[in-house]
Amino acid sequence: MDNKLNSLSSQPNNPLHGVKLADILDQLVFEYGWERLGEEINIRCFNYDPSIKSSLKFLRKTPWARDKVEELYLEMLEDKNL
């Protein structure tokens, strides 16, 4: 338990620390919907028969796409804080 607490407190300024990719994707789909998400990040798993499961599988294997999703998530958080 102490290790988990230490890891959470070791990156207090990283908004992605401790946030699961599935939670990020869920929030983006809720906020934007699949259509807009596919416009923002033009990848097949968002534009053709999209699902959380297929998108997670792709994003876990494709670092550049995951980076784009995380960047969009951070932008969304910034917009909500304004």
Buried (B, 14 or more C-beta within 10 A) or exposed (E): EEEEEEEEEEEEEEEEEEBEBBEBBEBBBEBBEBEEBBEBBEBEBBBEEBEEEBBBEBBEEBEEBBEBBBEBBEEBEEEEEE
